[in-house]
């Protein structure tokens, strides 16, 4: 490929500062700053810059000591090699080019820029006017004040981590149980963890944390964002912070706010030590990642990195108005993965977290952005094609949040085969079936009928089976970080978000929730009994259904956020799990259900046909309470919420299973099919225990608001 040399520039341009060795041309790869044992190679992408400077700072990042221009330019990559430079070097970038927002260009060499490939970020970001290339009062005019003293910088890394034989657990999808959690919130209030470690990677790696996860039966922790992120200017001005972290700036860097710094360990090594500990316990680590936007916000946002390096390449700009941004993320900008070098950055980042940090997969926030072409979402877009053929990324779990806010942004069921998707159809159908039925107090409920419930219980076959996708590709959940906790879902009719300082206007308004007769805390035994039954029924439905279950940290012990269903900015006991108030019965119940899933796998990871075998036993059939088949119009009868699912061919149990459901508010008799049956799970018991047994034609008194699992004789379950 052709290499073009820019106009020569001195290698030391700051008066009175020591001269640098002569900067050599170096290579246009790898991207970022790379130490090769004798010096550092710099490679920075910008298709529209006219020159690129590297500014070197003292170790604290406070004082610039040298500056040089990258001497070579190859295929839109500016590059140079600094002989003798060593790891630990702190640097920033200055990009020279046109200031033409009307054409999408926002170059301003007075702004020091963070290298997108930074592994380690130096400094603490404060919202100051100097970070804005556009004047705050007149955005189309430049603010040329130098921000170097305030800007974040990159530190060159070169380390060898002792993985000590670490191996990825590689848990099959059919055996997976996901646990979504925030690193800080999970352990911050756990008194079984040393105070210095609480709320950190080290806290999650502590035996008290690992033992809880293992005893539950979790196979993978899905961590809310751990990549370097910023809090929005609006939040900082109100004294709040972006606690969840969905506002990424450094896609290769660990967020130091989640590290304890114990024993002088770097955040990067503390993260890797955590991964190693979780792997040793057989637990996978999935990361929530945000490649749909960056922390630079919209057209009035700061110039921190991407905007100043090449705004027109990194972001999607409306062709008719390139001074603005296409905002498919709702956060002001959208990363443009249509651009090859931007796509490369995303793939390099993902590969880094797998290869160097040993993570086992990713959950992609607003994932349709990654598949957006010039004509809309395409499951055969460059991103999905690149992932499918990548020797590293094609082997790890890929999970999509299958919607964004752009045109045609709802894509549940439409991702490529092999991807998993958060299934909001499951969430809404199960909330409606259980909670809205309870709220109706016996009145007919037209929505979320038995047909809807059965469809979601069996892998959402309407969405996944026609495209030859496996049932396990549906990630089934009822509660996630984004909304009410499980306990709050059945304890509040209204959202209570005043602490977010948005006049209670934020957060979802349609939650299919019900306070069971009292708003918030209650000691009314009828209220607390119904709440307990509903929580257990929802947990059991999620964990036993066909697909891959996901539960949210704290739901297994009754965590409450006081009715706040959008606590993204609450870095306090609202979101920190209150271990001292844990419901031990609910923990025991969750353990029991997950153990049943692992032992029996009620639904196999293939699609059921309803066809009988040579002995006349269908692989799966549906029953009314009278014991006769559930057929025809009865499926959508709004009066009835009782059904039975006879699973003739479970995934692991050695004999049939019978799943009985009663979402109504009264006991309903259910006639058992032929065979000898033993209750192995009863959601009306605080710990899920059951002792009832019977035979075919016996009448089982199916409790209100309950899910009951019975096993036929010979099923081989030890629980």
VENQUIWO-V839318 format. One record per backbone hydrogen bond with DSSP energy under -0.5 kcal/mol. CO is the residue of the C=O (numbers start at 1). NH is the residue of the N-H. Records with the same first field share a line. If there is no record, write none. Layout:
# VENQUIWO-V839318
CO->NH / NH
This chain:
# VENQUIWO-V839318
4->73
13->15
14->17
24->81
32->34 / 43
34->41
38->84
39->36
40->82
41->34
42->80
43->32
44->78
51->96
52->70
53->94
54->56 / 68
55->92
56->65 / 66
57->90
58->61
63->58
66->56
67->13
68->54
71->6
72->79
73->4
74->77
76->46 / 78
77->74
78->44
79->72
80->42
81->24 / 83
82->40 / 85
86->89
89->156
90->57
91->154
92->55
93->113
94->53 / 96
96->50 / 51
98->100 / 107
100->103 / 105
101->104
105->100
108->111
110->112 / 147
113->93
115->118
119->254
120->155
122->153
126->128
128->131
129->132
131->133 / 303
133->143
138->135 / 141
141->135
142->144
147->150 / 151
153->122
154->91
155->120
156->88
159->161
161->163
163->166
172->175
173->176
176->549
177->219 / 220
178->551
179->222
180->553
181->224
182->186
183->187
184->187 / 188
185->577
187->190
189->191
190->193
194->197 / 198
195->198
197->200 / 203
200->204
201->205
202->206
206->209 / 210
207->211
208->212
209->213
210->214
211->215
212->216
213->217 / 218
219->284
220->179 / 222
221->223 / 286
222->181
223->288
226->255
228->249 / 250
232->236
233->237
234->238
235->238 / 240
236->239
241->243
245->247
247->230
248->295
249->251
250->228 / 253
253->228
254->256
255->258
256->259
258->201
261->264
262->265
266->270
267->271
268->272
269->273
270->274
271->275
272->276
273->277
274->278
275->279
276->280
277->281
278->281 / 283
279->282
284->221
285->360 / 361
286->223
287->289 / 363
289->291 / 365
292->335
294->297
298->301
302->304
304->114
305->309
306->310
307->311
310->313 / 314
311->315
314->336
315->317
316->326
318->321
321->318 / 324
325->327
326->328
328->405
334->316
335->337
336->339
339->342 / 343
340->344
341->345
342->346
343->347
344->348
345->349
346->350
347->351
348->352
349->353
350->354
351->355
352->356 / 357
353->359
354->358
360->397
361->287
362->399
363->289 / 365
364->367 / 401
366->369
367->370 / 371
368->371
369->372
371->373 / 378
373->376
376->373
378->381
381->385
382->386
383->387
384->388
385->389
386->390
387->390
390->394
392->395
393->396
397->362
398->420
399->364
400->402 / 422
401->367 / 368 / 403
402->411
406->409
409->404 / 411
411->414
416->419
420->400
421->475
422->424
423->427 / 477
424->428
425->429
426->430
427->431
428->432
429->433
430->434
431->435 / 436
432->437
434->438
435->439
436->440
437->441 / 442
438->441
440->443
444->446
449->453
450->454
451->455
452->456
453->457
454->458
455->460 / 461
456->459
457->546
458->461
460->463 / 464
461->465 / 466
464->467 / 469
465->468
470->473
471->474
473->421 / 475
474->476 / 548
475->423
476->550
481->483
485->489
486->490
487->490
488->491 / 492
489->514
491->520
497->500
498->501
502->505
509->511
515->518
518->520
524->528
525->529
526->530
527->531
528->532
529->533
530->534
531->535
532->536
533->537
534->538
535->539
536->540
537->541
538->542
539->543
540->544
541->545
546->459
547->549
548->476
549->178
551->180
552->555
554->557 / 559
555->558
557->583
559->487
561->564
563->496 / 565
566->568
567->570
568->243 / 244
569->241 / 571
570->572
572->575 / 576
577->579
578->581
579->582
582->584
583->587
584->588
585->589
586->590
587->591
588->592
589->593
590->594
591->595
592->596
593->597
594->598
595->599
596->600 / 601
597->601
600->652 / 653
601->651
602->604
604->606
611->619
613->616
616->618
617->613
619->648 / 649
621->646
622->630
623->644
624->627
625->671
628->624
629->631
631->634
632->635
633->636
634->637
635->450 / 451
636->638
637->640
638->445
641->663
643->661
644->623 / 646
645->647 / 659
646->621 / 648
647->657
656->712
657->647
658->660 / 710
659->645
660->708
661->643
662->706
664->705
668->702
670->672 / 700
672->697
675->696
676->713
677->694
678->711
681->709
682->685
685->688
688->682
692->679
694->677
695->698
698->672 / 700
699->701
700->670 / 702
701->703
702->668
703->706
706->662
707->683
708->660 / 710
709->680 / 681
710->658
711->678
712->715
715->654
